[in-house]
Amino acid sequence: MKAVEVAAQKVLDVRAAFPTSSLADLYDPLTMPPTLVKAHQELDKAVDLCYRPQAFASEAKRMEFLFELYEKYTAGLFVKEKKGKS
């Protein structure tokens, strides 16, 4: 968990290096600073390692894993109660 804190702080530090840029500017896929891209990649890796020991092969595999985990933990939470006959 400490690795996530360190990586998240690095993202914030890199963003602070661009004080005149808005979040829209910083996160524009065409102009995102390479240092910010790298900081986010490091954060993604740290978070991934909280869930499993190996990296995900792709972003799609990460999303698939996380949605399956979400389904597992929320199963039964959204079941509608049956109403008695009127």
Disulfide bonds with the S-S distance in Angstrom:
none
